[in-house]
Amino acid sequence: MSKTIKRYGYVLAVAAALLLPQVVSNTYYVTMFCLTLIYIIIAFGLNFITGMTGQMNLGTAGIFCLGAYTSALLTTKTSISPWIALIVVIGVGFLIGVGLGYPSFRLEGVYLSLTTIAFAEAVRQLANNMTDFTGGAQGVRNIPPFTVFGYEITSKIQNYYFILAFVILFGFISYRIMHSKWGRAFIAIRDNIDAVSTCGINTAHIKIIAFTLASVFGCVAGGLYAHYSSYINASTFTLNLSVTFVVMILIGGMGNLWGCILGAVIVSMLPEFLRFLGEYYQLTYSILILLCILFMPGGILSVVKKLKRKR
């Protein structure tokens, strides 16, 4: 019964997502919906390393940046197809995951967080200062859109459905991984890494897998963002953006697919609904997020689960 309800829930969520741009046709809101979908993909990936494995990653903005710049530079400087560039982006994500995974063998907690922050900041500074290659502060312009069956994905609504297809694909992949032996190993490392080691599980290998998944998801999201916006700039990929991604899974609920979706939607859309407060909207948003973390440390979905158990 529970599995049937979940399946119906997924079907209803997809149906609602398909109808959303038809109900809310305002161009600005469709733009926000597209960004939210991209952030959901990033949240799916970050959930593997932070939500399930328990390793704090504050370098997601750097991963996002590398994915965006790799795809943008390949398509603008070599004129290759965005689809081919996307394959290269996946390869870059794999390399980043392996590179970031190795420090996690010896570093934990705040030290691992500082390492990932340094990585993200180094990527941003390189993108900002390699003027001849990346355009520096001017960024990369005129990034071509994706083409599907000969049709360019140019309008906001076309981009929305195109990115939604990636969200559904990566959501399915995430679901399968979370309910596989890898997913169980991720959670076991988070809950009791010493017990996992005594069971003969290679914790180093599992951590690298988690980092690699997070990096591939983040890089693909970066590639989608570059071609959607057609312009990227290094000033976008700051530490604040990395923190925002972590807040998404904290608010929704770590280690949960629905938590990633809910957290990304709330953190992306809530500031827009608070715009009517004028100059106080940012303060109000920060207070609401703080209260949510203080009184719902397990995320919003943890409260829903407690209410269901009480019933």
N, C-alpha and C positions, 0 to 999 in steps of 0.2 A: 504493500500500500504506500509506504514511504517513497519507494523508488518511482512508483507511478506518479505520485504527486510532484516529485522533483522533475520528472520528464515533462509533465504538463506545464510546470513552472518555466522550464527552458523554452518550450514552444511558445508560451504566452509572452515571454520576454522578447523573443525574436520577432514575434508578430507586432508587438508594441513598438519595437525599434524600427520595423519596416514602415509602420504607419506614421511615425513621429514627424518626419519632414513634410508629410501631406497635411497634418493637422496644424503644425506650427511652421508656416512658410516664410516667416521673417528671415531675411538673409543673415542678419547678425546672429540670430539664435542658431541657425543651421551651421554657421561657422563655429560657434561654441560647441555644438553637438559633434562636429568633426574632430575638434581638438580633444574633446572628452573621450571619443572612441580611441584616438591615438594613445591617450593616457591610460586607458583600460588595458591596452596591450602591454604597456610598460609595467603596469601594476601586476598583470599576470606573471611577467618574468621576475619582478622583484619579490613576488610572493614565494618563489622557490627558495631564494637565498635568505631573505629576512623573515618571511612569515613562517616557512616550514623548517628551514635548517637552523634558524636563529642566529645567522651571521649578519651583523649590521653593515649594510652597504650604502654609503653616502656618496658614491661616485656615479650614480645612474645618469646624472646630467652629462657627464663625460662620455658615457657609452652612447647616449642619445645624440650627442654632438658628433661623435665619430661616424655613426650611422648616417646622419644627415649630410655631413660634409663628404663622406666617401661617395654616396650616390649622386650628390649635386655636382661634385668635381668631375666624376667619370662621365656624366651625361653632358655637361657643358663644355668640357675640354676635349673629349674624345668623340663626342656625338654618338655614343653607343646607346642602345635601348635601355630605358629604366628597368626593364625586367632583367636584363643581363647584369646591370648595376646592382640589382637587389640580390642576386646570387653572390656577387662579390661582398656585399654588405653582410650577408649571413656568414661568409668566411671570416670577415673582420670580427664579427661578434664571437665566433669560435676562438679566435686568437686572443681576444680581450679576456674572455672567460678563463682560458687556461692561464694567462698572465696574471690575472687578479686572484685566481684560485690558489696559486702556490703560496702567497703570503699568509693565507688563512691557515696553513699548517702550523705556523708558529705564533701567529698573532690572533688575539681575541679581544672582544669588547671595544674599549675606546681606542686601542692601538690599531685595530683593523679599520675602525671608522676613520681615523686620521690618515691611514694609508689610502683609502678609497677617496677621501677628500682631496688629498694631494694629487692623486691620479686625475681627477676631474678638473682640478684647477690647472694642472699642467697641460691638459688637452685644450682647455679654453684659451690659455695664454698662447699656445702654439698657433691655434686657429686665428687668433687676433693679431699675432706678430709676423706670421709668414705671409707678408703682404703680396709678394709676387705669385704665390701659389694659391692662397685661400682668399685673396682680396682684402685681408686685414679687416679693419673697421668697416669697410664698405660692404663686406659680405659677398655672397655669391648671388647673382641676379639671373633672371630669365631661365630658371630651371624648368626643363620641359615636363609636361604631364605624362602620366601613364597612358598607354594606348591599348584598348581591348577590342579585338576583332576589327581593327582599322579605325576605331572611333576614339578620339582623344577625350580623356576625362578632364573636363575643364570647369563645368558649372559646380556650384556648391552642392546641389542635391546629388549630382553624379558622383562627386567625391565622397559624399556621405555614404552612399550605398556601396561604393568601392571599398572604403575603409571598413564599413560594417562587415563586408565579406571576410576581411582579414581578421576582424575581431571574433567572428564565429569560428573561423578556422583555428585560430590560436586558443580560443576558449575550449574547443574540443580537444586540442593537443594537451592543454593544461589539465583538463579533466582526466584524460587517460593517464598522464604521468602521475598526477596526484593519487590515483587509485592503482598504481603499479608498485612493484617492489622498490623502485627509486623513491616514490612518494613516501612509502613506509620508512625507508632508510633516512630520508630527510628529517622526518618527524622524530625518529629515534635519536638522531644526533642532537637535535634541539633539546629533547627531554632528558637524555642521559647518555652523553658521548662515551663515558667510561664503559658502560654496559655494552654499548654497540661494539667497541673494540674487542671486548672479551668474547663476543659472538663470532668473531672472525670476519667482520665487515671492514673493508678498507675505507676508513673515514676520509682519508685524503682524496681518494678517487671520487667519493660521493660529493665532497665539497666542490671539487672541480666541475663535476656535472652540474651542480646547482648554479655555480657562478657562470658556467657556459650557457645554460638555458636563459638565465637572466640577461646575459649580454646579447645573445642572439635576438631575444624578444625586444630588447631596448634598441638595438641597431636597426632592426626592421621598422620599428616605430619611427626612428629617426629618418630613415629613407622615405617612409610614407609622408612624414611631416614636410620634408624638403620639397617633394614634388607637389604636395597639396598647396603649400604656401607660395611656391615658385621663387622664394627669396629666403635666405638664412643669414644670420649674423651671430657672431660668437657671444655677443652680450646677452643672448637669450638663455644660454646654457650655464647658469650660475649655480652656486651652492644652494640658494633658495629653492631652485627647481628640484634639486635632489631631495631636499627636506620635504618639499611638497609631495613627492612620490611616496616617501616613507609615511607621511601623514595619511595618505590615501588608504593604505592597507591597515594602518592603526585604527582609523575611524571606522572602516567597514568591518574589519575582523581579519586578523592574520591567519593564514593557512586555509582560507576559504575562498572559493571561486566567486561566490556571490558577494563576499566582503570586498573583493577587489573591484567589482563592478559598482557596488554601492558607494564605496569610498571615493572612487574616481569621479562619479557623478556628483556627489555632494561637494567635494573639494573644488571641482571645476565650476560648478554652476551656482553654488551658494553665494560667492562674492557678487555675482551678477544680479541676484535677487535682492541683495542688500544695497544696491546702488542708490536707492531712494533716500538713504541716510546721509548722502552727501559725503562730506569729509570724514564722517565717523564710521563709514561702512567697513573700512579695513580694521579698525579697532574692534568693532562689533563681531566681525568675522573671527578675529584672533581669539576673542573671549569665548565665543561659542565652541571653537575647536579645542581650546584649553579645558573647558568644562566637560566636553565630551570625553577627552582623554582621562580626566580625573575621575569622573563618575562612571565611565564605561571603559575600563582599561582593556577589556577583551574585544572592544568594538561594538557597534550597534547590533550586529547579528548575535553576539553573546547574550544580550538582553532578550532578544526574541527567543532564543533557545531556552533561557531560564523561564520565561513566561509559558512556553509550550510544556516544559516539564511540570510546572505548577498545575497547569490545566489537567 
